[in-house]
């Protein structure tokens, strides 16, 4: 069991940490990193990238790196993508706070591989892997409240997607970046950005990704108060979604969407609009929810609380917020905790 100082002493420590009068020790650094969702460098205010000492005649080191990048085979790229998939699986079940160091190292490795790769045949597969990893890292950063880091990771993902000539990855990163704007209180610009994502994806997108983009547009339109646009986007999502229980898009592994997921999304958007139909959709989704999507279930509980609040059903709203709070604590989601507190204030 970890022993920490009293509340009064902690107040003094925080003041001294903020003013540079006390160094954050390893014990408190571990606690603060998990609580705030930051890296060691961010916690201690160090530059995120070390400046390497420039050596005269450093061609040997450069050539060594270029030669190493040439040896990156398709098998190695698949290993990178497998690591991203592992991080994605852990993230949705346990949250992002415990993955910051692993994700930072993973991105750094991919960026180095791309930086020193020379020819397009080597660069494009690595860029594709980097686009997927950067978008996942961005969503994780947004979840822990590190919004600037999230924005920068989305920009990295978009650049990598363009380098890889992957319109689907570019569309996905652009649409998720709209959520940063939405959370920052700029839903009108977010609506424009998510619609631009549909444009940049164009005809290259799979039907499931198209449906996902329309569902994202519906949610953001609901937050912008555009009720008719929201319902129109939901109808488009339902029309384009492929039939069957399968949720994974084989062409875009970060996309999970079937009729159960879309029903939850529909309920979320309708709850934001204060629509009575939200409750029915959300309970259907709760009954069929995949237990491995822990963070998504926390969001679903928040949606149910919001829907019950709109109907004046405060006891039910209170119970769903209690369940949401437990799940958000398991995943360390700052984003969900913020929403829970906002809804709690309405009780």
C-alpha positions in Angstrom: 0.0 0.0 0.0 1.3 3.4 -1.0 1.7 5.9 1.9 1.3 9.6 1.0 1.4 12.8 3.0 -1.7 14.4 4.7 -4.0 16.6 2.8 -2.6 19.7 4.4 1.0 18.7 3.5 -0.1 17.8 -0.1 -1.4 21.3 -0.5 2.0 22.7 0.4 3.7 20.2 -1.9 1.6 21.1 -4.9 2.3 24.8 -4.3 6.0 24.2 -4.1 5.9 21.9 -7.2 4.2 24.6 -9.2 6.6 27.3 -8.1 9.7 25.1 -8.6 10.6 25.1 -5.0 10.4 21.3 -4.6 11.3 18.5 -7.0 8.6 15.9 -7.7 10.0 12.6 -6.4 9.5 9.2 -8.0 6.8 8.2 -5.6 4.5 11.2 -6.3 5.5 11.2 -10.0 4.0 7.7 -10.4 0.7 8.9 -8.8 0.6 12.2 -10.8 1.3 10.6 -14.1 -1.6 8.2 -13.7 -3.9 10.9 -12.3 -3.1 13.5 -15.0 -2.4 11.3 -17.9 1.0 12.8 -18.7 4.4 11.6 -19.6 7.5 12.1 -17.4 8.7 14.8 -19.7 5.4 16.7 -19.5 5.2 16.3 -15.7 8.7 17.7 -15.1 8.4 20.3 -17.9 11.2 18.8 -20.0 11.3 19.2 -23.8 9.6 16.3 -25.5 12.5 15.7 -27.8 16.1 15.6 -26.9 18.5 17.6 -29.0 21.2 15.4 -30.3 24.8 16.6 -30.2 25.8 17.5 -33.8 29.0 15.8 -34.6 31.3 16.9 -37.5 31.2 14.5 -40.3 28.1 12.7 -39.0 27.5 10.8 -42.2 28.3 7.4 -40.7 25.5 7.7 -38.3 23.1 9.0 -40.9 24.0 6.2 -43.4 23.6 3.6 -40.6 20.1 4.8 -39.9 19.2 4.9 -43.6 20.5 1.4 -44.0 18.5 0.2 -41.0 15.4 1.8 -42.4 15.9 0.0 -45.7 15.7 -3.3 -43.9 12.2 -2.6 -42.6 10.3 -5.3 -44.3 6.5 -5.9 -44.6 6.9 -8.4 -41.8 8.3 -5.6 -39.6 5.5 -3.2 -40.6 3.0 -5.9 -39.6 4.7 -6.2 -36.3 4.2 -2.4 -35.8 0.5 -2.8 -36.6 0.2 -5.8 -34.3 1.6 -3.7 -31.5 -0.9 -0.9 -32.2 -3.6 -3.5 -32.1 -2.5 -4.7 -28.7 -2.4 -1.1 -27.4 -5.9 -0.6 -28.8 -7.2 -3.7 -27.0 -5.7 -2.8 -23.7 -6.9 0.8 -24.1 -10.6 0.0 -24.6 -10.6 -2.4 -21.6 -8.3 -0.6 -19.1 -8.0 3.0 -20.3 -5.2 5.1 -21.6 -3.5 6.3 -18.5 -1.3 3.2 -18.1 -0.3 3.2 -21.8 1.3 6.6 -22.1 4.9 5.5 -22.1 4.3 2.5 -24.3 2.4 4.6 -26.8 5.1 7.4 -26.8 7.8 4.8 -27.5 5.8 3.1 -30.2 5.2 6.4 -32.0 8.8 7.4 -31.7 9.9 4.1 -33.3 7.5 4.5 -36.2 8.5 8.2 -36.7 12.2 7.2 -36.8 11.5 4.4 -39.3 9.7 6.8 -41.5 12.2 9.7 -41.1 15.1 7.6 -42.4 13.3 5.5 -45.0 14.2 6.8 -48.5 12.2 5.2 -51.2 8.4 5.3 -51.5 8.0 1.5 -51.5 9.5 1.5 -48.0 8.0 4.8 -46.8 4.3 4.1 -47.6 3.8 1.0 -45.5 5.5 2.6 -42.5 3.5 5.8 -43.0 0.3 3.8 -43.0 1.3 2.1 -39.7 2.2 5.5 -38.2 -1.2 7.0 -39.3 -3.1 4.3 -37.4 -0.9 4.5 -34.3 -0.9 8.3 -34.2 -4.7 8.4 -34.4 -5.0 5.9 -31.6 -2.5 7.9 -29.5 -4.5 11.1 -30.2 -7.8 9.5 -29.0 -6.0 8.3 -25.9 -4.6 11.8 -25.2 -8.1 13.3 -25.6 -9.5 10.8 -23.2 -7.0 11.7 -20.5 -7.5 15.4 -21.0 -4.2 16.2 -22.8 -5.9 18.1 -25.6 -2.9 19.8 -27.2 -1.1 16.5 -27.4 -4.2 15.0 -28.9 -4.3 17.7 -31.6 -0.6 17.3 -32.4 -1.1 13.5 -32.7 -4.0 14.0 -35.1 -1.9 16.3 -37.2 0.8 13.6 -37.3 -1.7 11.0 -38.3 -3.1 13.1 -41.1 0.4 13.8 -42.4 1.3 10.1 -42.3 -2.0 9.2 -44.1 -1.2 11.7 -46.9 2.3 10.3 -47.2 0.9 6.7 -47.4 -1.8 7.8 -49.9 -4.5 6.3 -47.6 -7.7 8.4 -47.9 -9.5 6.2 -45.4 -6.9 6.8 -42.7 -6.9 10.6 -43.5 -10.7 10.7 -43.3 -10.7 8.9 -40.0 -8.1 11.1 -38.4 -9.8 14.2 -39.6 -13.2 13.2 -38.2 -11.8 12.2 -34.8 -9.9 15.6 -34.7 -13.3 17.2 -34.9 -14.1 15.9 -31.4 -11.2 18.0 -30.0 -12.9 21.1 -31.4 -16.3 19.9 -30.0 -14.9 19.3 -26.5 -13.2 22.8 -26.7 -16.7 24.4 -27.2 -16.4 24.9 -31.0 -19.1 22.5 -32.3 -19.9 24.6 -35.4 -16.3 24.3 -36.7 -16.3 20.6 -35.7 -19.3 20.0 -37.9 -17.4 21.6 -40.9 -14.4 19.4 -40.1 -16.3 16.1 -39.9 -18.0 16.9 -43.2 -14.6 17.7 -44.7 -13.5 14.3 -43.6 -16.2 12.7 -45.7 -15.0 14.8 -48.7 -11.3 13.8 -48.3 -12.3 10.1 -48.0 -14.3 10.3 -51.2 -15.1 7.1 -53.1 -12.1 5.3 -51.6 -14.0 4.7 -48.3 -15.6 1.4 -47.3 -19.3 1.4 -46.5 -18.7 0.8 -42.8 -16.3 3.8 -42.6 -18.9 6.0 -44.5 -21.5 4.9 -41.9 -19.1 5.7 -39.1 -18.4 9.2 -40.4 -22.1 9.9 -40.7 -22.7 8.7 -37.1 -19.9 11.0 -36.0 -21.4 13.8 -37.9 -24.8 13.1 -36.2 -23.3 13.3 -32.7 -21.4 16.5 -33.5 -24.5 18.1 -35.1 -26.5 17.2 -32.0 -23.9 19.0 -29.8 -24.2 22.0 -32.2 -28.0 22.0 -31.8 -28.6 21.0 -35.5 -31.4 18.6 -34.9 -32.5 18.1 -38.5 -28.9 17.6 -39.7 -28.4 15.1 -36.9 -31.3 13.0 -37.8 -30.4 13.1 -41.5 -26.9 11.9 -40.7 -28.2 9.1 -38.6 -30.5 8.0 -41.5 -27.5 8.0 -43.8 -25.4 6.0 -41.4 -28.2 3.4 -41.1 -28.5 3.2 -44.9 -24.8 2.6 -45.5 -24.0 0.3 -42.6 -23.4 -3.3 -44.0 -25.8 -6.0 -42.6 -24.7 -8.6 -40.1 -23.3 -8.8 -36.6 -19.7 -8.2 -37.7 -18.3 -4.9 -36.4 -14.7 -4.7 -37.5 -13.8 -3.0 -40.8 -11.2 -5.2 -42.5 -9.9 -2.2 -44.4 -9.8 0.1 -41.3 -9.0 -1.8 -38.2 -9.8 1.1 -35.8 -13.4 1.1 -36.9 -15.9 -1.0 -34.9 -19.5 -0.5 -36.1 -22.5 -2.8 -36.4 -26.2 -2.2 -35.7 -25.7 -2.5 -32.0 -23.0 0.1 -31.9 -25.0 2.4 -34.2 -28.1 2.0 -32.0 -26.0 3.2 -29.1 -24.7 6.1 -31.2 -28.2 7.0 -32.2 -29.3 7.0 -28.6 -26.3 9.2 -27.7 -27.2 11.8 -30.4 -30.9 11.7 -29.5 -30.2 12.1 -25.8 -28.1 15.2 -26.6 -31.2 16.6 -28.4 -33.5 15.7 -25.5 -35.5 13.3 -27.7 -37.7 10.7 -25.9 -36.7 8.0 -28.3 -33.2 8.0 -26.9 -34.0 5.8 -23.9 -35.2 2.9 -25.9 -32.2 2.9 -28.2 -29.8 3.1 -25.4 -31.3 0.3 -23.3 -31.1 -2.0 -26.4 -27.5 -1.1 -26.7 -26.8 -1.7 -23.0 -28.3 -5.2 -23.3 -26.0 -6.1 -26.2 -22.9 -4.2 -25.1 -19.6 -6.0 -25.6 -18.1 -6.3 -22.0 -14.6 -5.6 -23.4 -15.6 -2.1 -24.4 -15.3 -0.7 -20.9 -14.8 2.9 -21.7 -17.6 2.8 -24.3 -19.9 1.4 -21.7 -19.1 4.3 -19.4 -20.2 6.7 -22.2 -23.3 4.6 -22.7 -24.2 5.0 -19.0 -23.7 8.8 -19.3 -26.0 8.8 -22.3 -28.7 7.0 -20.3 -28.3 9.4 -17.5 -28.7 12.4 -19.9 -31.8 10.8 -21.5 -33.4 10.2 -18.1 -32.6 13.7 -17.0 -34.4 15.1 -20.0 -37.5 13.1 -18.9 -37.2 14.2 -15.3 -36.4 10.7 -14.1 -33.8 11.6 -11.6 -33.5 8.3 -9.7 -32.6 6.4 -12.9 -30.2 9.1 -13.9 -28.5 9.0 -10.6 -28.0 5.2 -10.8 -26.5 5.3 -14.3 -24.1 8.1 -13.2 -23.0 5.9 -10.3 -22.3 3.1 -12.7 -20.6 5.4 -15.2 -18.4 6.8 -12.4 -17.2 3.3 -11.5 -16.3 2.5 -15.1 -14.6 5.9 -15.6 -12.5 5.2 -12.5 -11.4 1.9 -13.9 -10.2 3.4 -17.2 -9.0 6.7 -15.8 -11.0 8.6 -18.4 -10.8 12.3 -17.7 -13.2 13.0 -20.6 -15.9 10.8 -19.1 -15.3 12.1 -15.5 -15.8 15.6 -16.8 -19.1 14.7 -18.4 -20.2 12.8 -15.3 -19.7 15.9 -13.1 -21.5 18.1 -15.6 -24.5 15.7 -15.5 -24.4 15.3 -11.7 -24.8 19.1 -11.4 -28.1 18.8 -13.2 -29.5 16.4 -10.6 
